Amino acid sequence: MKHAQIFKTDDGSIGLYNKELDEIYHSREGAQKESIEKFIIPSDFEKRTKNTSCVRLLDVCYGIGYNSKNALCYYKNSDIIIDALEWDFELVEYSKTADFYLSEINEFLRGEKKLGNLKINFYIDDARKSILKLNKPYDVIFLDAFAPNKLPTLWSVEFFAQLKRLLLPDGILVTYCSAQPVRKAMSLNGFCLGKMLDEKNHSYVTIATLDEKLIKFPLDEFELGLMNTKAGIPYRDENLNSSAEEMFKKRESEVKNSNLKGASAYLRKMR
Ligand SMILES: C[S@@+](CC[C@H](N)C(=O)[O-])C[C@H]1O[C@@H](n2cnc3c(N)ncnc32)[C@H](O)[C@@H]1O
């Protein structure tokens, strides 16, 4: 593959590494595990397929498709319609043959097998362009972009405005990312925010909804406070076409000129 190198993750599933960004596409602990723990479970995906006849999913950053493939596995419960955004065509093609525990999902992706009423539409372009073509709202949105400090383009206030436009009132947006500028960008768009807690009570994953009743674990006062320090100054991309460099520069200058408390001062005060 042009941009990605393959490695084996700890659960035996395939992961990818991007040399240009020095960034992994999948957790070293397990690509398949990560998809289940950070997207399928937090979105209550299985329950949604049991409670409704059709679930519409927007998969932003399809990559080699773990999140979409795991969602498609619930095809016996309900119809599932996926719009998948990814700019690297090679990855989408690779996903159709890459090892997956349910081989019939790959057969479906290759068009060799019909499974229930599943549908998946691929949009191969910058997700910031593709998203402007979408108009029908979704029950679930997965956002699995590269980390914001590597590539901020899909974490801006303006991109979240598009995701909000496309989320149903009882829909749910899930991302693995809990960075402060990301949470702040969601909050500036009026999302209610939640998280998942691991066995040590540490927060991972951010959940954004328009209906606070859907949030099981809301962000606590400490987390909300941290988001409102300089650390939470969000990325901006007014016309959804800035380069990463421009976005980093703009944010840096905002941080420099801001009167907000710094994160370290906030942490010292809260200890
Ligand atoms: C962390 S990986 C996602 C992994 C993926 N969900 C999977 O299951 O394999 C991030 C993906 O986002 C894609 N990407 C990054 N920026 C993008 C953009 N602006 N538009 C579309 N795709 C983008 C990359 O090509 C990469 O496949």
The ligand as an SDF file (V2000), in Angstrom:
LIG
                    3D

 27 29  0  0  0  0  0  0  0  0999 V2000
   -7.3870    6.0320   12.3440 C   0  0  0  0  0  0  0  0  0  0  0  0
   -7.5940    5.5880   10.6760 S   0  0  0  0  0  0  0  0  0  0  0  0
   -9.1980    4.8590   10.6710 C   0  0  0  0  0  0  0  0  0  0  0  0
   -9.2160    3.3650   10.8310 C   0  0  0  0  0  0  0  0  0  0  0  0
  -10.4920    2.7450   10.3680 C   0  0  0  0  0  0  0  0  0  0  0  0
  -11.6620    3.1870   11.0600 N   0  0  0  0  0  0  0  0  0  0  0  0
  -10.4220    1.2430   10.2860 C   0  0  0  0  0  0  0  0  0  0  0  0
  -11.3020    0.5640   10.8310 O   0  0  0  0  0  0  0  0  0  0  0  0
   -9.5030    0.7420    9.6490 O   0  0  0  0  0  0  0  0  0  0  0  0
   -7.9160    7.1460    9.9200 C   0  0  0  0  0  0  0  0  0  0  0  0
   -8.3650    7.0620    8.4730 C   0  0  0  0  0  0  0  0  0  0  0  0
   -8.8150    8.3270    8.0600 O   0  0  0  0  0  0  0  0  0  0  0  0
   -8.4700    8.5330    6.7080 C   0  0  0  0  0  0  0  0  0  0  0  0
   -8.5040   10.0000    6.5330 N   0  0  0  0  0  0  0  0  0  0  0  0
   -7.7260   10.9070    7.1830 C   0  0  0  0  0  0  0  0  0  0  0  0
   -8.0920   12.1580    6.8330 N   0  0  0  0  0  0  0  0  0  0  0  0
   -9.1180   12.0340    5.9640 C   0  0  0  0  0  0  0  0  0  0  0  0
   -9.9230   12.9790    5.2750 C   0  0  0  0  0  0  0  0  0  0  0  0
   -9.7460   14.3120    5.4080 N   0  0  0  0  0  0  0  0  0  0  0  0
  -10.9180   12.5070    4.4950 N   0  0  0  0  0  0  0  0  0  0  0  0
  -11.1200   11.1800    4.3440 C   0  0  0  0  0  0  0  0  0  0  0  0
  -10.3770   10.2400    4.9780 N   0  0  0  0  0  0  0  0  0  0  0  0
   -9.3960   10.6610    5.7810 C   0  0  0  0  0  0  0  0  0  0  0  0
   -7.1320    7.8670    6.5670 C   0  0  0  0  0  0  0  0  0  0  0  0
   -6.8520    7.5030    5.2430 O   0  0  0  0  0  0  0  0  0  0  0  0
   -7.2880    6.6490    7.4940 C   0  0  0  0  0  0  0  0  0  0  0  0
   -7.7350    5.5420    6.7790 O   0  0  0  0  0  0  0  0  0  0  0  0
  1  2  1  0
  2  3  1  0
  2 10  1  0
  3  4  1  0
  4  5  1  0
  5  6  1  0
  5  7  1  0
  7  8  2  0
  7  9  1  0
 10 11  1  0
 11 12  1  0
 11 26  1  0
 12 13  1  0
 13 14  1  0
 13 24  1  0
 14 15  1  0
 14 23  1  0
 15 16  2  0
 16 17  1  0
 17 18  1  0
 17 23  2  0
 18 19  1  0
 18 20  2  0
 20 21  1  0
 21 22  2  0
 22 23  1  0
 24 25  1  0
 24 26  1  0
 26 27  1  0
M  CHG  2   2   1   9  -1
M  END
$$$$
